[in-house]
């Protein structure tokens, strides 16, 4: 419940950057070619934060790692507000890097639910943390106008308004975890694992065999590619809509649907990942993102129905990839190194988002939103051979574990 509450606040903090980050940069810099830079910066910042949060969690537990990340994200959001007030580009860039810590922490919180879950329930545990993010993440974009008016009333540029909400939400998320996440689930899981290995040679061998490097690569590849495609298309959608006469309120509506699709289906996705398998849902992610790219490229830009459908599919494809990829990572690791490995994987996820966000503005500026959508569709297809290749190896590892268990039974 503590993680659920913190994720509601975390979702609201996350929504500010993806809704108005590009628009704020466009307003301050006066050009479209670098409008992907805010997303690139806060996802780049989230890369460094993911590593630090993972290391902190491995050493001190989830409570310390996650609380520190959310509090840092809140400080970054305050910096963005101040940069808009002072019209300081340098402070904006620095603040966006720090703000990225909240995004990284919001993502890593999904692992907290898996610490004490068995293999058959891991994806559902991930989904519980993610679906709770929906409430804040959907509310955030739809409060853009309200927060903009509030910002103006206190003498701050309207586009900085959502970052006031982000600062408050991230700080509250950090405080909730810091005060109430006791006992720490990761410390409990690690203690149980250590005790089992001390008292059973079989458990120790099983733990060693469960560290499947190809499984780690597969899970990471699924999440990295889906993050790249999702971030690239999502980042430029507000700019694309602005060019075709859509107002800020309509942008908030589309992004709200998108963020809802990223998180709200998680309970169903978690059930499907546990029941029909990680491989099938990773492939479903690729197919869904392919459909997104085709619709985004071919659909009329003035149609809200088409934009909403495309962005819902984009969020859903990301959701399939993140939950299946997370489950693959947890399956492939043991508690002795799990949090550190998860942090390292999330670094690559964040870097792929930074690259996607940064390149998206250049692609659209020199080509078109349709070209960006098609490129995302093509890249998403790479998931299929990667996951099939890794699944073959995973099945061999499972056979080894069965053989070892039968020898000692």
C-alpha positions as CSV (number, residue, x, y, z in Angstrom):
1,X,0.0,0.0,0.0
2,X,2.9,2.4,0.8
3,X,4.4,1.8,-2.7
4,X,0.9,2.3,-4.3
5,X,0.4,5.7,-2.6
6,X,3.9,6.8,-3.5
7,X,3.3,5.8,-7.1
8,X,0.2,7.9,-7.3
9,X,2.2,10.9,-6.4
10,X,5.1,9.8,-8.6
11,X,2.8,9.5,-11.6
12,X,1.6,13.1,-11.2
13,X,5.2,14.3,-11.0
14,X,6.2,12.3,-14.1
15,X,3.4,13.7,-16.2
16,X,4.6,17.3,-16.1
17,X,7.8,16.7,-18.1
18,X,6.2,14.7,-20.9
19,X,3.2,17.0,-21.3
20,X,4.8,20.5,-21.4
21,X,8.6,19.9,-21.4
22,X,8.9,20.2,-25.1
23,X,6.6,23.2,-25.3
24,X,8.5,25.0,-22.5
25,X,11.8,24.5,-24.5
26,X,10.1,25.7,-27.7
27,X,8.9,28.8,-25.9
28,X,12.3,29.6,-24.3
29,X,14.5,28.6,-27.2
30,X,12.3,29.8,-30.1
31,X,13.0,26.8,-32.4
32,X,11.5,23.3,-33.1
33,X,14.7,21.5,-33.8
34,X,15.7,21.2,-30.1
35,X,12.2,20.6,-28.7
36,X,13.2,17.0,-28.0
37,X,16.0,18.2,-25.8
38,X,14.0,18.4,-22.5
39,X,13.0,14.8,-22.8
40,X,16.5,13.9,-23.7
41,X,17.9,15.7,-20.7
42,X,15.5,14.4,-18.1
43,X,15.8,10.9,-19.4
44,X,19.6,11.3,-19.4
45,X,19.3,12.5,-15.8
46,X,17.2,9.5,-15.1
47,X,19.9,7.2,-16.4
48,X,22.4,8.4,-13.8
49,X,19.7,8.4,-11.1
50,X,18.7,4.8,-12.0
51,X,22.3,3.7,-11.3
52,X,22.5,5.5,-8.0
53,X,19.0,4.4,-6.9
54,X,19.9,0.8,-7.8
55,X,23.1,0.9,-5.8
56,X,21.4,2.6,-2.8
57,X,18.7,0.0,-2.9
58,X,21.1,-2.8,-3.1
59,X,23.1,-1.5,-0.1
60,X,20.4,0.1,2.1
61,X,17.1,-1.2,0.8
62,X,14.3,0.1,-1.4
63,X,13.2,2.7,1.2
64,X,16.4,4.7,1.1
65,X,17.0,4.4,-2.6
66,X,13.4,5.2,-3.8
67,X,12.9,8.1,-1.3
68,X,16.2,9.7,-2.3
69,X,15.3,9.5,-6.0
70,X,11.9,11.0,-5.6
71,X,13.2,13.9,-3.4
72,X,15.9,14.7,-6.0
73,X,13.2,14.7,-8.7
74,X,11.2,17.2,-6.6
75,X,14.2,19.5,-6.3
76,X,14.8,19.3,-10.1
77,X,11.1,20.3,-10.7
78,X,11.6,23.4,-8.4
79,X,14.7,24.3,-10.5
80,X,12.6,24.1,-13.7
81,X,10.1,26.5,-12.3
82,X,12.9,29.0,-11.2
83,X,14.5,28.7,-14.7
84,X,11.3,29.6,-16.4
85,X,10.8,32.6,-14.0
86,X,14.4,33.8,-14.7
87,X,14.3,32.7,-18.4
88,X,17.6,30.9,-17.8
89,X,18.3,28.2,-20.4
90,X,21.3,26.9,-18.5
91,X,19.4,26.4,-15.3
92,X,16.6,24.8,-17.2
93,X,18.9,22.2,-18.6
94,X,20.6,21.5,-15.2
95,X,17.2,21.3,-13.5
96,X,15.8,18.9,-16.1
97,X,18.7,16.5,-15.5
98,X,18.0,16.5,-11.8
99,X,14.2,16.2,-12.5
100,X,15.0,13.0,-14.3
101,X,15.7,11.3,-10.9
102,X,11.9,11.3,-10.3
103,X,11.3,9.5,-13.6
104,X,14.0,6.9,-12.8
105,X,12.6,6.3,-9.3
106,X,9.0,6.0,-10.5
107,X,10.2,3.3,-12.9
108,X,12.3,1.4,-10.4
109,X,9.5,1.4,-7.8
110,X,7.9,-1.4,-9.9
111,X,10.6,-3.8,-8.7
112,X,9.7,-3.3,-5.0
113,X,6.5,-5.4,-5.6
114,X,8.6,-8.3,-6.9
115,X,11.0,-8.6,-4.0
116,X,8.8,-11.0,-2.0
117,X,6.8,-12.5,-5.0
118,X,7.4,-16.0,-6.5
119,X,7.9,-16.5,-10.2
120,X,4.2,-17.2,-10.9
121,X,3.2,-13.8,-9.4
122,X,6.1,-11.5,-10.4
123,X,4.4,-9.8,-13.4
124,X,1.2,-9.2,-11.4
125,X,3.3,-7.7,-8.6
126,X,4.9,-5.3,-11.1
127,X,1.5,-4.4,-12.4
128,X,0.2,-3.4,-9.0
129,X,2.9,-0.8,-8.7
130,X,2.4,0.4,-12.2
131,X,-1.4,0.6,-12.2
132,X,-1.3,2.9,-9.2
133,X,0.8,5.3,-11.2
134,X,-2.1,5.8,-13.5
135,X,-4.2,7.9,-11.1
136,X,-1.5,10.6,-10.8
137,X,-0.2,10.2,-14.4
138,X,-3.6,10.7,-16.0
139,X,-4.6,13.6,-13.6
140,X,-1.3,15.4,-14.3
141,X,-1.8,16.2,-18.0
142,X,-5.4,17.2,-17.4
143,X,-4.4,19.8,-14.8
144,X,-2.1,21.6,-17.3
145,X,-4.6,24.5,-17.7
146,X,-5.4,24.7,-14.0
147,X,-1.7,24.7,-13.0
148,X,-0.9,27.2,-15.8
149,X,-3.5,29.6,-14.5
150,X,-2.2,29.2,-11.0
151,X,1.3,29.9,-12.2
152,X,0.3,33.1,-13.9
153,X,-1.6,34.2,-10.8
154,X,1.7,34.1,-8.8
155,X,3.8,35.6,-11.5
156,X,5.3,32.5,-13.1
157,X,5.1,31.5,-16.8
158,X,2.1,29.3,-17.5
159,X,4.1,26.4,-18.9
160,X,6.0,26.1,-15.7
161,X,2.8,25.5,-13.8
162,X,2.8,21.7,-14.2
163,X,6.3,21.6,-12.7
164,X,4.9,23.1,-9.5
165,X,2.6,20.1,-9.3
166,X,5.6,17.8,-10.1
167,X,7.7,19.2,-7.3
168,X,4.9,18.8,-4.8
169,X,4.1,15.3,-6.0
170,X,7.6,14.0,-6.1
171,X,8.5,15.3,-2.6
172,X,5.3,13.8,-1.2
173,X,6.2,10.5,-2.8
174,X,9.6,10.5,-1.3
175,X,8.4,11.4,2.2
176,X,5.7,8.6,2.1
177,X,8.4,6.0,1.3
178,X,10.9,7.3,3.7
179,X,8.5,7.4,6.6
180,X,6.2,4.4,6.0
181,X,8.0,1.7,4.0
182,X,8.9,-0.5,6.9
183,X,10.0,-3.3,6.9
184,X,11.9,-2.9,3.8
185,X,10.8,-5.6,1.3
186,X,14.2,-5.9,-0.4
187,X,16.1,-6.3,2.9
188,X,13.6,-9.0,3.9
189,X,13.9,-10.8,0.6
190,X,17.7,-10.6,0.7
191,X,17.8,-11.9,4.3
192,X,15.6,-14.9,3.3
193,X,17.7,-15.7,0.3
194,X,21.0,-15.5,2.3
195,X,19.5,-17.7,5.0
196,X,18.5,-20.3,2.4
197,X,21.9,-20.4,0.8
198,X,23.6,-20.8,4.1
199,X,21.5,-23.8,5.0
200,X,21.1,-25.5,1.7
201,X,23.7,-26.4,-1.0
202,X,20.8,-27.0,-3.4
203,X,19.5,-23.5,-2.9
204,X,22.9,-22.0,-3.5
205,X,23.3,-23.9,-6.8
206,X,19.8,-22.9,-7.9
207,X,20.6,-19.2,-7.2
208,X,23.8,-19.5,-9.2
209,X,22.0,-21.2,-12.1
210,X,19.2,-18.6,-12.0
211,X,21.6,-15.8,-13.0
212,X,20.9,-16.1,-16.7
213,X,22.9,-13.5,-18.6
214,X,21.1,-14.0,-21.9
215,X,17.8,-13.6,-20.0
216,X,19.1,-10.3,-18.6
217,X,20.0,-9.2,-22.1
218,X,16.6,-10.2,-23.5
219,X,14.7,-8.4,-20.7
220,X,16.9,-5.3,-21.1
221,X,16.6,-5.3,-24.9
222,X,12.8,-5.5,-24.8
223,X,12.5,-2.5,-22.4
224,X,15.3,-0.5,-24.1
225,X,13.7,-0.7,-27.6
226,X,10.1,0.0,-26.3
227,X,11.3,3.0,-24.3
228,X,13.2,4.4,-27.4
229,X,10.2,4.1,-29.7
230,X,7.7,5.3,-27.1
231,X,9.7,8.3,-26.0
232,X,10.6,9.4,-29.5
233,X,7.0,9.5,-30.8
234,X,5.5,10.8,-27.5
235,X,8.0,13.7,-27.3
236,X,7.0,15.1,-30.7
237,X,3.3,14.5,-30.5
238,X,2.6,17.9,-28.7
239,X,4.7,19.7,-31.2
240,X,3.0,17.9,-34.1
241,X,-0.4,18.8,-32.7
242,X,0.6,22.4,-32.2
243,X,1.5,22.6,-35.9
244,X,-1.9,21.4,-36.9
245,X,-4.0,23.8,-34.8
246,X,-4.6,21.8,-31.6
247,X,-4.6,23.8,-28.3
248,X,-2.9,23.0,-25.0
249,X,-6.1,21.5,-23.6
250,X,-6.3,19.0,-26.5
251,X,-2.6,18.2,-26.0
252,X,-3.2,17.4,-22.4
253,X,-6.2,15.2,-23.3
254,X,-4.1,13.1,-25.8
255,X,-1.2,12.8,-23.4
256,X,-3.6,11.9,-20.6
257,X,-5.0,9.0,-22.7
258,X,-1.4,8.0,-23.6
259,X,-0.2,7.9,-20.0
260,X,-3.4,6.1,-19.0
261,X,-2.6,3.4,-21.6
262,X,1.0,3.2,-20.3
263,X,-0.1,2.2,-16.8
264,X,-3.9,1.4,-16.4
265,X,-3.8,-1.9,-18.3
266,X,-1.0,-3.2,-16.0
267,X,-3.2,-5.5,-14.0
268,X,-4.4,-7.3,-17.1
269,X,-0.9,-7.2,-18.6
270,X,0.6,-8.7,-15.5
271,X,-1.9,-11.5,-15.5
272,X,-1.2,-12.3,-19.1
273,X,2.6,-12.2,-18.7
274,X,2.3,-14.7,-15.9
275,X,-0.2,-16.9,-17.6
276,X,0.7,-17.0,-21.3
277,X,4.4,-16.1,-20.9
278,X,7.0,-13.4,-21.2
279,X,7.8,-14.2,-24.8
280,X,4.2,-13.9,-26.1
281,X,3.7,-10.5,-24.4
282,X,7.0,-9.2,-25.6
283,X,6.0,-10.1,-29.2
284,X,2.6,-8.4,-28.6
285,X,4.5,-5.3,-27.6
286,X,6.3,-5.2,-30.9
287,X,3.1,-5.7,-32.9
288,X,1.3,-3.0,-31.0
289,X,4.1,-0.5,-31.5
290,X,4.2,-1.4,-35.2
291,X,0.4,-0.5,-35.4
292,X,1.2,2.7,-33.6
293,X,3.8,3.8,-36.1
294,X,1.6,3.0,-39.1
295,X,-1.4,4.9,-37.7
296,X,0.7,7.8,-36.7
297,X,2.2,8.1,-40.2
298,X,-1.0,7.5,-42.2
299,X,-3.7,9.1,-40.0
300,X,-4.9,12.7,-40.5
301,X,-3.1,15.0,-38.1
302,X,-6.2,17.1,-37.5
303,X,-8.2,14.1,-36.2
304,X,-8.3,13.9,-32.4
305,X,-9.7,10.4,-32.6
306,X,-6.7,9.2,-34.7
307,X,-4.2,10.9,-32.4
308,X,-5.8,9.5,-29.3
309,X,-5.9,6.0,-30.8
310,X,-2.3,6.1,-31.9
311,X,-1.0,7.4,-28.5
312,X,-3.1,4.8,-26.6
313,X,-1.5,2.1,-28.7
314,X,1.9,3.6,-28.1
315,X,1.3,3.5,-24.3
316,X,-0.1,0.0,-24.5
317,X,2.9,-1.3,-26.5
318,X,5.2,0.2,-23.9
319,X,3.2,-1.4,-21.1
320,X,3.5,-4.8,-22.7
321,X,7.2,-4.4,-23.2
322,X,8.0,-3.0,-19.7
323,X,6.1,-5.6,-17.7
324,X,7.3,-8.6,-19.8
325,X,10.9,-7.3,-19.8
326,X,10.8,-6.6,-16.0
327,X,9.6,-10.2,-15.3
328,X,12.4,-11.6,-17.5
329,X,15.0,-9.6,-15.6
330,X,13.7,-10.7,-12.2
331,X,13.6,-14.3,-13.4
332,X,17.2,-14.1,-14.6
333,X,18.7,-12.8,-11.3
334,X,19.0,-13.7,-7.6
335,X,18.5,-11.3,-4.6
336,X,22.3,-11.1,-4.0
337,X,22.7,-8.9,-7.1
338,X,19.1,-8.2,-8.2
339,X,18.7,-4.5,-7.2
340,X,22.1,-3.5,-8.6
341,X,21.4,-5.3,-11.9
342,X,17.9,-3.7,-12.1
343,X,19.5,-0.3,-11.6
344,X,22.0,-1.0,-14.4
345,X,19.3,-2.1,-16.8
346,X,17.3,1.0,-16.0
347,X,20.3,3.1,-16.9
348,X,20.2,1.7,-20.5
349,X,16.4,2.2,-20.6
350,X,16.8,5.8,-19.6
351,X,19.7,6.4,-22.1
352,X,17.5,4.9,-24.9
353,X,14.8,7.3,-23.9
354,X,17.2,10.2,-23.9
355,X,18.4,9.2,-27.4
356,X,14.9,8.8,-28.6
357,X,13.8,12.1,-27.3
358,X,16.9,13.9,-28.6
359,X,16.8,12.5,-32.1
360,X,13.0,12.9,-32.5
361,X,13.2,16.6,-32.7
362,X,15.9,16.5,-35.4
363,X,14.0,13.8,-37.4
364,X,10.8,15.9,-37.4
365,X,12.6,19.2,-38.1
366,X,14.4,17.7,-41.1
367,X,11.7,15.3,-42.3
368,X,8.3,14.8,-40.7
369,X,6.3,13.3,-37.9
370,X,5.2,10.5,-40.3
371,X,8.8,9.6,-40.9
372,X,9.4,9.4,-37.2
373,X,6.4,7.2,-36.8
374,X,7.5,4.8,-39.5
375,X,11.0,4.6,-38.1
376,X,9.5,3.7,-34.7
377,X,7.4,1.0,-36.3
378,X,10.5,-0.6,-38.1
379,X,12.6,-0.5,-34.9
380,X,9.8,-2.2,-32.9
381,X,10.0,-5.3,-35.1
382,X,13.6,-5.9,-33.8
383,X,12.0,-7.2,-30.6
384,X,10.7,-10.3,-32.2
385,X,14.0,-12.0,-33.2
386,X,15.7,-10.8,-30.0
387,X,13.1,-12.4,-27.7
388,X,12.9,-15.6,-29.7
389,X,16.7,-16.0,-29.6
390,X,16.8,-15.5,-25.9
391,X,13.9,-17.7,-25.2
392,X,15.7,-20.7,-26.6
393,X,18.5,-20.2,-24.1
394,X,16.1,-19.6,-21.3
395,X,14.4,-23.0,-21.9
396,X,17.8,-24.7,-21.6
397,X,18.5,-23.0,-18.3
398,X,15.1,-24.1,-17.0
399,X,16.0,-27.7,-18.0
400,X,19.3,-27.5,-16.1
401,X,17.5,-26.3,-13.0
402,X,15.0,-29.2,-13.3
403,X,17.9,-31.7,-13.7
404,X,19.7,-30.3,-10.6
405,X,16.5,-30.5,-8.5
406,X,15.9,-34.1,-9.5
407,X,19.4,-35.1,-8.6
408,X,19.0,-33.7,-5.0
409,X,15.4,-34.9,-4.5
